[in-house]
Amino acid sequence: MASKRSNVWKYFDQVSECGVECKLCQMKLVYHKSTSSMLNHLKLKHKTFSLEPESERHEQPLITSFTSARRHCDPARRERITALITRMITKRHATTELR
Ligand SMILES: [Zn+2]
């Protein structure tokens, strides 16, 4: 039973033998002995969730999570900001890779 205590269970209820329900949007998912589909659902549908940084320590926030929060920007400006952020991240990433 202890193995069930993954953090994703904060966001899901088990509703049947092989079914779980998302507490955030009540969507039902098939549960096949692994929490990966639930994790995927949380990532895709609820970008704001946070889990313990186990295997995903290197994951960076999506560019879209920055740009979508800036709806008031005009498209040209938004594109420029996106490009700048992308360049910044790529550059930094490349530097760390080299070490
Ligand atoms: Zn959901």
Residues whose N, C-alpha, C, O or C-beta is under 5 A from the ligand:
A	BS01	ZN	C22 L24 C25 M27 K45
